[in-house]
Amino acid sequence: MLNDPVLVNDWHVVARVEEVQEGKTRAVRLLEEDLVLWRVGGKVCAWQDLCVHRGTRLSLGKVEHGTLACPYHGWVYNQEGQCIRYPAHPNQQPSERARARVYQARERYGWIWVCLGKATRDIPHFPQWEDASYRKVHCGPYTYKASAPRAIENFLDITHFPFVHQSYLGDPAHAEVNDYQVTTDEDGITASNITVWQPDPDGRGQGAYVSYTYRVYRPLTAGFVKSSAGPHFAMFFTITPVAPNLSHAWAYVAMDYSDLTESEIQGFQNLITMQDVPIVESQRPELLPLDLQAELHLRSDRTAIAYRKWLGQLGLSFGTA
């Protein structure tokens, strides 16, 4: 088991709800752990993808009558992870030790979340989810061959907009960022009223000075909301840490206007993310340095500085240097 209590005891998205259907298995990977997802009686099970007999992947097995059978020797496991039948010895009572490793799994926001340890907090709150005035459009997942903290820090960084997202989210002729404020407390980080010029902030082709408030809810979950006047636009963004240099990003775009189709919204977000991915993958060192002396910083980097300090205080090690 990975020795990073911060992430092991937190919730992470591993699949969309509709990807795990009755009678089927799905293999996923989280924090360098191979998992098998399967559904029984409407409940999602998340186990270590390993038969305790000879180490075969249970995701290759068969789901029947509310049980999961290993494809190698047919050991049958019930939904609690206990082996209940050895086909080679049908009259033998399986040992209590013949048990798969079972993890916590929950469904929220149309995603399946898994915690590999003991969850210290609930799944992060998506503020716009219950607000009927907002449309919610799913985007992703997107793969970054980069560390999860690097991907989150890029999401929080607004000074790259004029250069990485020129003509969409920024303009090099208007690259200045205002003197915004950042606070850190027990609920995470808040960066308030960051104002930038954007030629096309929401994919409708209309330029404007726009103010945003960013929040970091968990080490790998963040979001923002447009705080200036006019139509409101928000995002909820979470990263699945697969390996130190491999991450999957999941997102929702939320807006209180409806003149764009779902495919147009997703297309715009795909475009923006695909501009980000090669930049994040190119960063060196690959792992996010928590030592503030390792890289240079400006006052416009306040959110990133606060994020790195906070990760250091929490003791996060996976994906950091």
C-alpha positions as CSV (number, residue, x, y, z in Angstrom):
1,M,0.0,0.0,0.0
2,L,1.2,3.5,-0.9
3,N,2.7,5.3,2.1
4,D,0.9,8.7,1.7
5,P,-1.9,9.0,4.3
6,V,-3.2,12.3,2.8
7,L,-4.2,10.7,-0.5
8,V,-4.8,7.1,0.7
9,N,-7.5,8.5,3.2
10,D,-9.1,10.8,0.6
11,W,-11.7,10.2,-2.1
12,H,-10.8,9.9,-5.8
13,V,-12.8,9.5,-9.0
14,V,-12.1,6.3,-10.9
15,A,-15.0,6.0,-13.4
16,R,-18.3,7.3,-14.5
17,V,-21.3,5.7,-12.9
18,E,-22.6,4.3,-16.2
19,E,-19.3,2.6,-16.9
20,V,-19.9,0.0,-14.2
21,Q,-22.9,-2.1,-15.1
22,E,-24.5,-5.2,-13.5
23,G,-22.9,-8.4,-14.6
24,K,-19.7,-6.8,-15.8
25,T,-16.3,-5.9,-14.3
26,R,-14.1,-2.8,-14.9
27,A,-10.4,-2.6,-14.2
28,V,-9.1,0.8,-13.0
29,R,-5.9,2.0,-11.3
30,L,-5.5,4.4,-8.4
31,L,-2.4,5.4,-6.5
32,E,-0.5,2.6,-8.2
33,E,-3.1,0.1,-7.0
34,D,-5.0,-2.1,-9.5
35,L,-8.7,-2.2,-8.7
36,V,-11.7,-4.1,-10.0
37,L,-15.1,-2.4,-10.0
38,W,-18.3,-4.4,-10.2
39,R,-22.0,-3.8,-9.3
40,V,-24.3,-6.1,-7.4
41,G,-27.9,-5.1,-6.4
42,G,-27.2,-1.6,-7.5
43,K,-24.2,-1.2,-5.2
44,V,-20.7,-0.6,-6.6
45,C,-17.9,-2.7,-5.2
46,A,-14.3,-1.7,-5.4
47,W,-11.7,-4.3,-4.6
48,Q,-8.0,-4.9,-5.1
49,D,-7.8,-6.5,-8.5
50,L,-6.2,-9.7,-7.1
51,C,-7.4,-13.2,-6.3
52,V,-5.7,-14.2,-3.0
53,H,-5.1,-17.7,-4.3
54,R,-2.6,-17.2,-7.2
55,G,-2.7,-13.5,-7.8
56,T,-4.9,-13.4,-11.0
57,R,-6.8,-10.3,-11.9
58,L,-10.4,-10.6,-10.7
59,S,-11.4,-8.1,-13.4
60,L,-10.9,-10.9,-15.9
61,G,-13.5,-13.0,-13.9
62,K,-17.2,-13.5,-14.2
63,V,-20.1,-11.9,-12.3
64,E,-23.0,-14.3,-11.6
65,H,-25.8,-14.4,-9.1
66,G,-24.3,-11.6,-7.0
67,T,-20.8,-13.1,-6.8
68,L,-17.5,-12.6,-8.6
69,A,-15.6,-15.7,-9.8
70,C,-11.8,-15.7,-10.4
71,P,-11.0,-16.7,-14.1
72,Y,-8.1,-18.9,-13.1
73,H,-9.4,-21.6,-10.6
74,G,-13.0,-20.4,-10.3
75,W,-12.8,-19.2,-6.6
76,V,-16.2,-17.5,-5.9
77,Y,-16.3,-14.3,-3.8
78,N,-19.5,-12.8,-2.3
79,Q,-20.1,-9.0,-2.3
80,E,-18.3,-8.6,1.0
81,G,-15.1,-10.0,-0.5
82,Q,-15.2,-13.4,1.2
83,C,-14.5,-16.5,-0.8
84,I,-17.5,-18.8,-0.5
85,R,-16.5,-21.7,-2.8
86,Y,-13.4,-23.6,-4.0
87,P,-14.6,-25.4,-7.1
88,A,-11.7,-28.0,-6.8
89,H,-13.0,-28.8,-3.2
90,P,-16.7,-28.1,-3.3
91,N,-17.3,-29.6,0.1
92,Q,-14.6,-27.6,1.9
93,Q,-15.5,-24.5,3.8
94,P,-13.3,-21.6,2.5
95,S,-10.9,-20.1,5.0
96,E,-11.7,-16.7,6.6
97,R,-8.3,-15.6,5.1
98,A,-9.6,-16.3,1.6
99,R,-10.9,-12.7,1.3
100,A,-10.4,-10.0,-1.3
101,R,-9.2,-6.6,-0.1
102,V,-12.3,-4.4,-0.2
103,Y,-12.2,-0.6,-0.5
104,Q,-14.9,2.1,0.1
105,A,-16.8,3.1,-3.0
106,R,-19.5,5.7,-3.4
107,E,-21.4,7.4,-6.2
108,R,-21.8,11.1,-6.5
109,Y,-22.0,13.7,-9.3
110,G,-22.3,10.8,-11.8
111,W,-18.9,9.5,-10.8
112,I,-17.6,6.6,-8.8
113,W,-15.3,7.7,-6.0
114,V,-13.0,5.3,-4.1
115,C,-11.0,5.7,-0.9
116,L,-8.2,3.2,-0.3
117,G,-7.9,3.9,3.4
118,K,-10.2,5.4,6.0
119,A,-11.9,8.5,4.7
120,T,-11.3,11.4,7.0
121,R,-13.7,13.7,5.2
122,D,-16.7,13.4,2.9
123,I,-16.5,13.6,-0.9
124,P,-15.7,17.2,-1.9
125,H,-18.7,19.5,-2.3
126,F,-19.6,20.7,-5.8
127,P,-21.4,23.9,-5.0
128,Q,-23.4,24.2,-8.2
129,W,-24.5,20.6,-8.4
130,E,-27.8,21.1,-6.5
131,D,-28.5,24.5,-8.0
132,A,-31.1,24.0,-10.6
133,S,-30.3,27.3,-12.3
134,Y,-27.0,25.8,-13.5
135,R,-26.5,23.5,-16.4
136,K,-23.9,20.8,-15.6
137,V,-21.9,19.4,-18.5
138,H,-19.4,16.6,-18.0
139,C,-16.0,16.9,-19.6
140,G,-13.1,14.4,-19.7
141,P,-11.5,12.4,-18.5
142,Y,-8.2,13.9,-19.8
143,T,-4.9,12.1,-19.4
144,Y,-1.8,13.9,-18.2
145,K,1.5,12.1,-18.3
146,A,2.4,14.3,-15.3
147,S,2.0,14.4,-11.6
148,A,-1.5,15.2,-10.2
149,P,-0.3,18.3,-8.2
150,R,1.3,19.7,-11.3
151,A,-2.1,19.4,-13.1
152,I,-4.0,21.0,-10.3
153,E,-1.5,23.9,-10.0
154,N,-2.0,24.5,-13.8
155,F,-5.7,24.6,-13.3
156,L,-5.2,27.3,-10.6
157,D,-2.8,29.4,-12.7
158,I,-4.4,32.3,-14.5
159,T,-1.2,34.0,-15.7
160,H,-0.7,31.4,-18.5
161,F,-4.0,32.3,-20.1
162,P,-2.6,35.0,-22.5
163,F,0.0,32.6,-23.8
164,V,-1.2,29.0,-23.7
165,H,-4.8,30.0,-24.5
166,Q,-4.3,33.0,-26.7
167,S,-7.4,34.2,-28.5
168,Y,-9.6,32.1,-26.2
169,L,-8.9,32.8,-22.5
170,G,-6.2,35.6,-22.8
171,D,-4.4,38.1,-24.9
172,P,-0.6,38.8,-24.6
173,A,-1.4,42.5,-25.0
174,H,-3.5,42.3,-21.8
175,A,-1.4,40.0,-19.6
176,E,-1.4,42.0,-16.4
177,V,-3.0,40.4,-13.4
178,N,-4.6,42.4,-10.5
179,D,-3.3,42.2,-6.9
180,Y,-5.7,39.5,-5.7
181,Q,-5.9,37.9,-2.2
182,V,-5.5,34.3,-1.1
183,T,-6.5,32.8,2.2
184,T,-5.9,29.3,3.6
185,D,-8.0,27.6,6.3
186,E,-9.2,24.2,7.4
187,D,-11.5,24.0,4.4
188,G,-8.7,24.6,1.8
189,I,-7.6,27.6,-0.2
190,T,-9.6,30.6,-1.6
191,A,-8.2,33.0,-4.2
192,S,-10.7,35.9,-4.5
193,N,-11.6,38.2,-7.3
194,I,-8.8,37.5,-9.8
195,T,-9.5,39.8,-12.7
196,V,-8.2,39.1,-16.2
197,W,-9.0,40.1,-19.8
198,Q,-10.4,37.3,-21.8
199,P,-11.2,37.4,-25.6
200,D,-13.6,34.5,-25.3
201,P,-14.0,33.4,-21.6
202,D,-17.0,31.0,-22.1
203,G,-16.8,29.9,-25.7
204,R,-19.3,32.5,-27.0
205,G,-16.8,34.8,-28.8
206,Q,-17.3,37.9,-26.5
207,G,-14.3,39.5,-24.9
208,A,-14.4,41.0,-21.4
209,Y,-12.6,41.7,-18.2
210,V,-13.7,38.8,-16.0
211,S,-13.3,38.2,-12.3
212,Y,-13.0,34.7,-10.8
213,T,-12.9,33.1,-7.4
214,Y,-10.9,29.9,-7.2
215,R,-11.1,27.3,-4.4
216,V,-9.0,24.3,-3.6
217,Y,-11.2,21.8,-1.6
218,R,-8.8,18.9,-1.4
219,P,-5.1,18.4,-2.5
220,L,-6.4,17.2,-5.9
221,T,-9.8,18.8,-6.2
222,A,-10.5,22.4,-7.0
223,G,-13.0,24.7,-8.7
224,F,-13.8,28.3,-9.7
225,V,-16.8,30.5,-10.3
226,K,-17.1,33.6,-12.3
227,S,-17.7,36.3,-9.7
228,S,-18.1,39.4,-12.0
229,A,-21.5,40.6,-13.4
230,G,-23.3,38.8,-16.2
231,P,-23.9,35.1,-16.9
232,H,-22.3,32.9,-14.4
233,F,-19.8,30.2,-15.3
234,A,-18.1,27.7,-13.0
235,M,-16.0,24.5,-13.1
236,F,-15.4,21.6,-10.7
237,F,-12.1,19.8,-11.4
238,T,-10.6,16.7,-9.8
239,I,-7.5,14.7,-10.6
240,T,-7.1,10.9,-10.2
241,P,-3.5,10.1,-9.2
242,V,-2.8,7.0,-11.1
243,A,1.0,7.0,-10.7
244,P,3.5,9.7,-9.8
245,N,3.7,10.8,-13.4
246,L,0.3,9.7,-14.7
247,S,-3.0,11.4,-13.9
248,H,-6.6,11.6,-15.1
249,A,-8.6,14.8,-14.9
250,W,-12.4,14.9,-14.6
251,A,-14.4,18.1,-14.8
252,Y,-17.9,19.6,-14.9
253,V,-18.7,22.9,-16.5
254,A,-21.6,24.7,-14.8
255,M,-23.4,27.7,-16.3
256,D,-26.7,29.6,-15.8
257,Y,-27.2,30.2,-19.5
258,S,-28.2,27.8,-22.3
259,D,-27.3,29.2,-25.7
260,L,-24.5,26.6,-26.2
261,T,-25.1,23.0,-26.9
262,E,-23.5,20.3,-24.7
263,S,-21.2,19.2,-27.6
264,E,-20.1,22.9,-28.1
265,I,-19.3,23.2,-24.4
266,Q,-17.4,19.9,-24.3
267,G,-15.5,20.9,-27.5
268,F,-14.4,24.2,-26.1
269,Q,-13.2,22.5,-22.9
270,N,-11.4,19.8,-24.9
271,L,-9.6,22.4,-26.9
272,I,-8.5,24.3,-23.7
273,T,-7.3,21.2,-22.0
274,M,-5.4,19.9,-25.0
275,Q,-3.5,23.2,-24.9
276,D,-2.7,22.7,-21.3
277,V,-1.6,19.0,-21.4
278,P,1.7,19.4,-23.4
279,I,2.7,22.3,-21.2
280,V,2.1,20.4,-18.0
281,E,3.8,17.3,-19.3
282,S,6.9,19.4,-20.2
283,Q,7.5,20.8,-16.7
284,R,10.6,19.9,-14.9
285,P,11.1,18.6,-12.4
286,E,8.2,16.3,-13.1
287,L,7.1,16.2,-9.4
288,L,5.8,19.5,-8.0
289,P,8.5,21.0,-5.8
290,L,7.2,22.0,-2.3
291,D,10.4,23.8,-1.4
292,L,9.6,27.4,-2.3
293,Q,13.3,28.1,-3.0
294,A,13.3,25.6,-5.8
295,E,11.6,27.9,-8.3
296,L,11.1,31.6,-8.7
297,H,7.7,33.3,-7.8
298,L,5.9,36.6,-8.4
299,R,3.0,38.1,-6.5
300,S,0.7,36.8,-9.3
301,D,1.7,33.3,-8.2
302,R,0.1,33.7,-4.8
303,T,-2.4,30.8,-5.4
304,A,0.4,28.4,-6.4
305,I,2.5,29.5,-3.4
306,A,-0.4,28.9,-1.0
307,Y,-1.1,25.6,-2.6
308,R,2.5,24.4,-2.2
309,K,2.7,25.6,1.4
310,W,-0.6,23.8,2.1
311,L,0.5,20.5,0.6
312,G,3.6,20.7,2.7
313,Q,1.6,21.3,5.8
314,L,-0.6,18.4,5.1
315,G,2.4,16.1,4.5
316,L,1.5,15.1,1.0
317,S,4.3,13.2,-0.7
318,F,2.8,11.5,-3.8
319,G,3.6,13.5,-6.9
320,T,5.7,16.1,-5.1
321,A,9.4,16.7,-4.5
